[in-house]
Amino acid sequence: MQMLRRLQHQLPLVMLLTRQELIDRHKSSLLGRTWTLLSPLINILVFVLIFSTIMGARLEGFGAEVDQYTYSIYLISGILAWTVFAKSLSAITNIFMDRAGMITKVNVSLRALPFAPLLSEAIVYLIGMAFFAVFLLLIGFPISELWLGVPLVLALQLAFTYGLGLLLAVLAVYIKDIREAVAVLLPVWFWLTPIVYVDDIIPPWAREVIALNPLFQFVDAYRALILYQQMPNIAGLAVILGVTLTLLYVALWLLNRTERDLRDSL
Amino acid sequence: MITVEHLHKSFKLFASPRDRLKEALTGKSHHTQHMALCDVSFGVQPGEILGVLGQNGAGKSTLLKLMTGVLLPDSGRIDIQGRVTGLLELGTGFNTELSGADNITANALMLGMSRVEIEQRREEIIAFSELGDYIHEPLRTYSSGMVMRLGFAIAIHADPACLLVDEALSVGDGYFQQKCMQRIRDFKAQGGTILFVSHDLNAVKVLCDRAIVLEGGHIVANDTPATAVNHYNRIMAKQASQEAQRQGEENVAFGTQEVVVTACQVEGQESQSHMISSGEVLNIHLRLKANATLEDIALGILVRDRFGQDVFGQNTHQHQQKIAMQAGEVRDVYVSVKADIAVGKYTLSAALHPSDHHLSRCYWWHDHLATFEVAGYRESKFSGICRLSCEFSFLTRVD
């Protein structure tokens, strides 16, 4: 409870840092804040162009009129979710070291700091999703009320990212290798998650292993809501909720336990 | 109001960061300990300025960091009523690409001000910083003094209940420093509580109501500023003499050793220590011992400042005094110098050589024979490296 009150107290600062990461870093560039919108838009356009128009990739078994775009929808729904995860996770992992100058000078909450990259990446994701929705409307792909589930899955995903990120962030202060390890392992994790490829090609024995991958559960849930227009795998998400709560508990316990020492060593 | 009770803070030194994690988790010891603060207790009332004196490494910065909450104590209690703002974090989070105006928002938020407060005080902050139209230019075009002015302007307008003032203030030019000092006095008059950390002993005497002296993490004095400053001077003097002794062992004198200085003592006539005031007479006592019979010895002394620059040197030959000594003779020499020199640290060198010049032949030469420090002014203050005789006269002209 006290922690929540303190977080609320730090909210203006978190919003400021979020704003800095979103807008201010483009301040000196010619297009300024337009870059914040431009990068997700161009990402989406590239996927659509390459996979729908040029390569003409197709997935079978869906409505003929959208056939041409099915793989793009599959890819984009997965890749947007991955991007928000990967970017915020690596930012949070390094946050105590990157913000050491601030932490050692002003009294900021170590628990509040990770919210800045998390929020800014979430906003980039939402912008991407808005473009994505416009694209779907343009090609006449149905957008159902199942889209309402997207923010819920996103919230869970962000909580998961926060828990894992905070845990790594504390460890990274002590074990410098973690920064490198995360940078190297994130691409591996990317290919262990059916984002680019279709999960049908995975042999059945490997599927059970992949189901343990939280990112697979998230990506799968987004696809169920957006592409297949059905309820996501609730049981799978419930497990992830459990994992997330455990992660949060462990990360906060670790931070409470080491905070004094951590601040000394920054 | 500030209340600090039985504050302890130690830093652990680890062989590797991994040991650090092991210990933080298991509680098993893997470190060597450095005690930064030990049983520190004091209180500061509203409207009071407490000076904090201490050498480098005495624990001053640690104390300030604990008070702002940047570091957490091992044990003890810090009770601060109201918002605390440290001037040690001047300009934290400044983004050099953004304009001064945008940075006001960022920095003020970090100091704990709300958006509403920031907008209310924006004009005042800009006015105080005296940046004028520059406020809309990106910070990277600012000089470091301008950045400091903006930082101080924001910090002082954060309207804290307690202000922690660090050496940061010494960055600005004289005019702005005075303006800051005035602002700090106003803040005190309005009932603010201030902790003032400084090496500027004069400022502590003038500004503070009370002062504590930290030494090795302990409070060794908590008294009136004048008494605390004296206490601090004694600590410094002790260290200076140790330093001189060590350096004496390090740089051995050179020369033919036909006559040598066997003992040297430097002290102020009134202060009786290595710490003197500008304008005080410095008494130098040298003991000479001749190892050969010499007819014509000249003894010279040389005072150098901390940059190694010669400030003043003179020898007996220039005074038309001649020393003649028998082999084995020991003679005491007393030199008194009116030290009309600027505040700072100085070293004393001494040399013995045949009259006229030491270049042809040198009996004995020792750099860094002793050190002394000039702190504060006995007479009127002056700028520059030494006092020249100076008078101002006025004549009103009626045309």
HADDOCK unambig.tbl for C-alpha pairs under 7 A between the chains (distance, minus, plus):
assign (segid A and resid 12 and name CA) (segid B and resid 109 and name CA) 6.85 0.50 0.50
assign (segid A and resid 13 and name CA) (segid B and resid 109 and name CA) 5.83 0.50 0.50
assign (segid A and resid 13 and name CA) (segid B and resid 110 and name CA) 6.24 0.50 0.50
assign (segid A and resid 16 and name CA) (segid B and resid 106 and name CA) 6.77 0.50 0.50
assign (segid A and resid 28 and name CA) (segid B and resid 97 and name CA) 6.52 0.50 0.50
assign (segid A and resid 102 and name CA) (segid B and resid 92 and name CA) 6.44 0.50 0.50
assign (segid A and resid 102 and name CA) (segid B and resid 93 and name CA) 6.56 0.50 0.50
assign (segid A and resid 103 and name CA) (segid B and resid 70 and name CA) 6.69 0.50 0.50
assign (segid A and resid 104 and name CA) (segid B and resid 70 and name CA) 5.66 0.50 0.50
assign (segid A and resid 105 and name CA) (segid B and resid 70 and name CA) 6.35 0.50 0.50
assign (segid A and resid 105 and name CA) (segid B and resid 89 and name CA) 5.45 0.50 0.50
assign (segid A and resid 106 and name CA) (segid B and resid 70 and name CA) 6.10 0.50 0.50
assign (segid A and resid 106 and name CA) (segid B and resid 89 and name CA) 6.68 0.50 0.50
assign (segid A and resid 106 and name CA) (segid B and resid 110 and name CA) 6.89 0.50 0.50
assign (segid A and resid 107 and name CA) (segid B and resid 68 and name CA) 6.33 0.50 0.50
assign (segid A and resid 107 and name CA) (segid B and resid 69 and name CA) 5.47 0.50 0.50
assign (segid A and resid 107 and name CA) (segid B and resid 70 and name CA) 5.05 0.50 0.50
assign (segid A and resid 174 and name CA) (segid B and resid 17 and name CA) 4.95 0.50 0.50
assign (segid A and resid 174 and name CA) (segid B and resid 18 and name CA) 5.69 0.50 0.50
assign (segid A and resid 174 and name CA) (segid B and resid 20 and name CA) 6.81 0.50 0.50
assign (segid A and resid 174 and name CA) (segid B and resid 21 and name CA) 5.87 0.50 0.50
assign (segid A and resid 175 and name CA) (segid B and resid 17 and name CA) 6.46 0.50 0.50
assign (segid A and resid 175 and name CA) (segid B and resid 18 and name CA) 6.04 0.50 0.50
assign (segid A and resid 258 and name CA) (segid B and resid 24 and name CA) 5.63 0.50 0.50
assign (segid A and resid 260 and name CA) (segid B and resid 71 and name CA) 6.71 0.50 0.50
assign (segid A and resid 260 and name CA) (segid B and resid 72 and name CA) 5.25 0.50 0.50
assign (segid A and resid 263 and name CA) (segid B and resid 71 and name CA) 5.91 0.50 0.50
assign (segid A and resid 264 and name CA) (segid B and resid 71 and name CA) 6.55 0.50 0.50
